[in-house]
Amino acid sequence: MYDVIILGAGPAGLTAGLYTGRAKLKTLILEASNIGGNAAWIDQLDNYPGFPEGVSGGELMDSFYKQAERFGVETRFEEVIKVESLPEGKKVTTTEGYYMSQAVVITLGAKRRELEVPGEQEFKGSGVSYCATCDAAFFADCPVAVVGGGDSAVKEALFLADIASKVYLIHRREGFRANQTAVDKMLANDKIELKLNKVITRIEGDGIMRRVVLRDVNTQAEEVLEIEGLFVSIGLVAAADFLEGLVETRDGYVVTDDEMHTSVEGIFAAGDIRVKQGRQVATAVGDGAQAGIAVTAYLKE
């Protein structure tokens, strides 16, 4: 029996673990993939306080992890598939078995939204990617495309322009949601070509992706774009469908109060998985700290 089980080892989860570990609570963090979550793949973080010259997401998350470990937090790499609130405690079932605890903190974050077009599933890992920082090296000197119009899409296009031979940015609208500084840099880059007012209707290839078919949203005209890599960056969705029916959710995100309590006693949520406005590393850290404090108070009561 653990005092607290934290689902997810991103900024919120590691921060919550740091707080519960320091409070001498027996803490287990369960993580399905990598330490740091989405934050670990950020090439350069310029808006996290304390790093005047910026810091890589991987370096920052490694420091978070070591700090939580220092206070006795245990980490296991297992995918969580079910959480139950039982009279004897909280039961967390993973692909490997199950664990019991007195409290649970959900910090599973959000994942990249998919295009949901023919060919996407077929060519995942064979041309279709959701992380330029992770996979850009595979497309050195190759033509690639980025889909999206927000900050992450523009940043990925700029990042890929230093590696790929050509970068197309495909966006369903004329304008961008990204900050203007990044947009100006993109517009000034000769290696980036905009494909505006266009959507991808299908992805084609022969074992590996070779092309995408675009449709103009105004004229309905089709265009074939020959590329070797496609980076999808069209927003985020909550990363824990199995939570519906357990706690109150809204559009897949967990509803909490200001102290990170969910609708179920003893279950807390923090970071990008909860209903909130800002989804940044700094806001996830703040959520994680509050969740750690709230869990400690709950268990001591």
C-alpha positions as CSV (number, residue, x, y, z in Angstrom):
1,M,0.0,0.0,0.0
2,Y,1.4,3.4,-1.1
3,D,0.4,6.7,0.5
4,V,0.0,8.3,-2.9
5,I,0.3,7.1,-6.5
6,I,1.0,9.7,-9.2
7,L,0.0,9.0,-12.8
8,G,2.5,10.5,-15.1
9,A,6.1,11.7,-14.8
10,G,5.8,15.1,-16.5
11,P,6.5,18.5,-14.9
12,A,3.3,18.3,-12.8
13,G,3.8,14.7,-11.7
14,L,7.4,15.1,-10.8
15,T,6.7,18.3,-8.8
16,A,3.9,16.6,-6.9
17,G,6.2,13.7,-6.2
18,L,8.9,16.1,-4.9
19,Y,6.4,17.6,-2.4
20,T,4.9,14.3,-1.2
21,G,8.4,12.7,-1.0
22,R,9.6,15.6,1.2
23,A,6.6,15.1,3.4
24,K,7.8,11.5,3.9
25,L,4.8,10.0,2.1
26,K,5.4,6.6,0.4
27,T,5.1,7.8,-3.3
28,L,5.0,5.9,-6.5
29,I,5.0,7.5,-10.0
30,L,3.7,5.4,-12.9
31,E,4.8,6.5,-16.4
32,A,4.0,4.8,-19.6
33,S,6.7,6.2,-21.8
34,N,9.4,8.8,-20.9
35,I,10.4,11.0,-18.0
36,G,9.2,14.5,-18.6
37,G,6.3,13.8,-20.9
38,N,5.9,16.3,-23.8
39,A,8.2,18.8,-22.0
40,A,11.2,16.5,-22.4
41,W,11.0,16.9,-26.2
42,I,11.2,20.7,-26.2
43,D,14.4,21.8,-27.8
44,Q,14.7,25.1,-26.1
45,L,12.6,26.5,-23.2
46,D,13.0,30.3,-23.0
47,N,10.0,31.1,-20.7
48,Y,10.8,28.9,-17.7
49,P,12.1,31.1,-14.8
50,G,15.6,30.7,-13.6
51,F,17.3,30.1,-17.0
52,P,18.3,33.4,-18.5
53,E,19.8,31.7,-21.6
54,G,17.0,29.1,-21.8
55,V,17.2,25.4,-21.1
56,S,16.4,22.2,-23.1
57,G,13.3,20.4,-21.9
58,G,15.2,17.1,-21.5
59,E,17.8,18.7,-19.3
60,L,15.1,20.4,-17.1
61,M,13.0,17.3,-16.7
62,D,16.1,15.2,-15.8
63,S,16.8,17.6,-13.0
64,F,13.1,17.3,-11.8
65,Y,13.4,13.6,-11.8
66,K,16.7,13.5,-9.9
67,Q,15.3,15.9,-7.3
68,A,12.2,13.7,-6.8
69,E,14.4,10.6,-6.5
70,R,16.4,12.3,-3.9
71,F,13.4,12.3,-1.6
72,G,12.6,8.6,-2.1
73,V,10.0,8.8,-4.8
74,E,9.8,5.4,-6.7
75,T,9.1,5.3,-10.4
76,R,7.9,2.4,-12.5
77,F,7.4,2.4,-16.3
78,E,3.9,0.9,-16.7
79,E,0.9,2.1,-18.6
80,V,-2.2,2.8,-16.4
81,I,-5.4,1.4,-17.8
82,K,-7.8,1.8,-14.9
83,V,-8.3,3.6,-11.6
84,E,-10.9,2.6,-9.1
85,S,-12.0,4.2,-5.8
86,L,-12.8,1.4,-3.4
87,P,-13.6,1.3,0.3
88,E,-10.1,0.0,1.1
89,G,-8.4,2.6,-1.0
90,K,-7.5,3.5,-4.6
91,K,-6.7,0.7,-7.0
92,V,-4.5,1.6,-10.0
93,T,-4.4,-1.1,-12.6
94,T,-1.6,-1.1,-15.2
95,T,-0.6,-3.4,-18.0
96,E,1.7,-5.3,-15.5
97,G,-0.7,-5.6,-12.5
98,Y,-2.2,-3.3,-9.9
99,Y,-1.2,-1.1,-7.0
100,M,-3.1,0.2,-4.0
101,S,-2.8,3.7,-2.4
102,Q,-4.7,6.0,-0.1
103,A,-4.6,8.8,-2.7
104,V,-4.0,9.3,-6.4
105,V,-2.8,12.3,-8.4
106,I,-3.6,12.3,-12.1
107,T,-0.9,14.2,-14.1
108,L,-1.2,12.3,-17.5
109,G,-1.1,15.5,-19.5
110,A,-2.3,15.8,-23.1
111,K,-1.2,14.2,-26.3
112,R,-1.0,15.5,-29.9
113,R,-4.3,15.5,-31.8
114,E,-4.4,13.3,-34.9
115,L,-5.6,14.3,-38.4
116,E,-7.9,11.3,-38.7
117,V,-7.5,10.9,-42.4
118,P,-6.9,7.8,-44.5
119,G,-3.2,6.7,-44.4
120,E,-2.4,8.3,-41.1
121,Q,-2.4,5.1,-39.0
122,E,-0.7,3.2,-41.8
123,F,2.3,5.5,-42.0
124,K,2.8,6.3,-38.3
125,G,6.5,5.9,-37.7
126,S,7.0,5.5,-41.5
127,G,6.9,9.2,-42.4
128,V,4.1,10.5,-40.1
129,S,5.4,12.0,-36.8
130,Y,4.0,14.1,-34.0
131,C,7.3,15.4,-32.7
132,A,9.9,17.2,-34.8
133,T,12.4,17.3,-32.0
134,C,12.2,13.5,-31.7
135,D,12.2,12.6,-35.4
136,A,13.7,15.4,-37.5
137,A,17.1,13.7,-37.8
138,F,15.5,11.0,-39.9
139,F,14.6,13.6,-42.6
140,A,17.9,15.4,-43.1
141,D,18.0,16.9,-46.6
142,C,14.4,15.6,-47.4
143,P,11.3,17.6,-48.2
144,V,8.8,17.6,-45.2
145,A,5.6,19.3,-44.2
146,V,4.2,20.5,-40.9
147,V,0.4,20.7,-40.3
148,G,-1.0,23.4,-38.0
149,G,-1.1,27.2,-37.4
150,G,-0.3,27.5,-33.7
151,D,3.0,28.2,-31.8
152,S,4.1,24.5,-31.8
153,A,3.5,24.2,-35.6
154,V,5.5,27.4,-36.4
155,K,8.3,26.4,-34.1
156,E,8.5,23.0,-35.6
157,A,8.7,24.4,-39.1
158,L,11.6,26.7,-38.1
159,F,13.3,23.8,-36.4
160,L,12.9,21.5,-39.4
161,A,14.2,24.3,-41.8
162,D,17.7,23.7,-40.4
163,I,17.6,20.0,-41.2
164,A,15.2,19.3,-44.1
165,S,15.7,20.4,-47.7
166,K,12.3,22.0,-47.8
167,V,9.5,22.6,-45.3
168,Y,5.9,23.1,-46.3
169,L,3.6,24.6,-43.6
170,I,0.0,23.4,-44.2
171,H,-2.7,25.4,-42.5
172,R,-6.5,25.4,-43.0
173,R,-6.7,29.2,-42.5
174,E,-5.1,32.3,-43.8
175,G,-3.9,33.6,-40.4
176,F,-1.9,32.1,-37.6
177,R,-2.5,31.7,-33.8
178,A,1.2,31.6,-33.2
179,N,3.0,34.6,-31.6
180,Q,4.0,37.2,-34.2
181,T,7.7,37.0,-33.6
182,A,7.8,33.4,-34.5
183,V,5.6,34.0,-37.5
184,D,7.9,36.8,-38.8
185,K,10.9,34.4,-38.5
186,M,9.0,31.8,-40.5
187,L,8.0,34.2,-43.2
188,A,11.6,35.4,-43.6
189,N,12.9,31.8,-44.0
190,D,13.4,30.9,-47.7
191,K,13.2,27.2,-47.0
192,I,9.6,27.4,-45.6
193,E,6.7,27.5,-48.1
194,L,3.2,28.2,-46.9
195,K,0.2,26.1,-48.0
196,L,-2.7,28.2,-46.6
197,N,-6.4,27.5,-46.7
198,K,-5.6,23.8,-47.3
199,V,-6.3,20.6,-45.5
200,I,-4.9,17.1,-45.9
201,T,-7.5,14.6,-47.2
202,R,-5.3,11.5,-47.4
203,I,-1.7,10.3,-47.0
204,E,-0.2,7.9,-49.6
205,G,2.9,5.8,-50.0
206,D,4.3,2.3,-50.6
207,G,5.4,1.0,-47.3
208,I,6.7,4.4,-46.3
209,M,4.9,7.7,-46.8
210,R,5.5,9.4,-50.2
211,R,2.9,12.1,-50.6
212,V,-0.1,13.9,-49.1
213,V,-3.2,15.1,-51.0
214,L,-4.4,18.6,-50.1
215,R,-7.8,20.2,-50.7
216,D,-8.3,23.9,-50.9
217,V,-11.0,24.8,-48.4
218,N,-12.3,27.6,-50.7
219,T,-12.1,26.1,-54.2
220,Q,-12.1,22.4,-53.3
221,A,-9.2,21.9,-55.8
222,E,-6.8,19.1,-55.0
223,E,-3.0,19.3,-55.0
224,V,-0.5,16.5,-54.5
225,L,2.5,17.3,-52.3
226,E,5.5,15.0,-52.7
227,I,7.2,14.8,-49.2
228,E,9.0,12.2,-47.1
229,G,8.0,13.4,-43.7
230,L,4.8,14.8,-42.2
231,F,4.7,16.4,-38.8
232,V,1.3,16.8,-37.3
233,S,0.9,19.8,-34.9
234,I,-2.8,20.6,-34.6
235,G,-3.3,20.9,-30.9
236,L,-3.7,18.6,-27.9
237,V,-6.3,16.2,-26.5
238,A,-6.5,14.8,-23.0
239,A,-4.4,11.7,-22.6
240,A,-6.7,9.6,-20.4
241,D,-10.0,8.4,-21.9
242,F,-10.3,5.8,-19.1
243,L,-11.0,8.5,-16.5
244,E,-14.5,9.2,-17.8
245,G,-17.0,7.8,-15.4
246,L,-14.5,7.9,-12.5
247,V,-14.2,11.7,-12.0
248,E,-16.0,14.7,-13.5
249,T,-14.5,15.6,-16.9
250,R,-15.2,18.2,-19.6
251,D,-14.2,17.5,-23.2
252,G,-11.9,14.7,-21.8
253,Y,-10.1,17.0,-19.3
254,V,-10.5,16.5,-15.5
255,V,-12.4,19.2,-13.6
256,T,-10.7,20.3,-10.3
257,D,-11.0,23.0,-7.8
258,D,-8.2,25.5,-7.0
259,E,-6.5,23.0,-4.7
260,M,-6.5,20.2,-7.4
261,H,-9.3,18.2,-5.8
262,T,-11.4,16.2,-8.3
263,S,-15.0,15.2,-7.8
264,V,-13.9,12.1,-6.0
265,E,-12.4,12.3,-2.5
266,G,-8.7,11.3,-2.5
267,I,-8.2,11.8,-6.2
268,F,-6.4,14.9,-7.4
269,A,-5.4,16.1,-10.8
270,A,-2.7,18.6,-12.0
271,G,-1.1,19.9,-15.1
272,D,-2.4,19.7,-18.7
273,I,-4.9,16.9,-18.0
274,R,-7.2,19.3,-16.0
275,V,-9.6,21.9,-17.3
276,K,-7.6,25.1,-17.4
277,Q,-6.4,28.0,-19.7
278,G,-2.6,28.0,-19.8
279,R,-0.8,24.8,-20.6
280,Q,2.9,25.6,-20.0
281,V,5.7,23.9,-18.1
282,A,5.5,26.7,-15.5
283,T,1.8,26.3,-14.9
284,A,2.1,22.5,-14.7
285,V,4.8,23.0,-12.0
286,G,2.4,25.3,-10.1
287,D,-0.4,22.7,-10.3
288,G,1.9,19.9,-9.2
289,A,3.1,21.9,-6.2
290,Q,-0.5,22.6,-5.1
291,A,-1.5,19.0,-5.6
292,G,1.4,17.8,-3.5
293,I,0.4,20.2,-0.7
294,A,-3.3,19.2,-1.0
295,V,-2.5,15.4,-0.9
296,T,-0.2,15.8,2.1
297,A,-2.9,17.8,4.0
298,Y,-5.6,15.2,3.0
299,L,-3.6,12.2,4.2
300,K,-2.6,13.9,7.4
301,E,-6.2,14.7,8.2
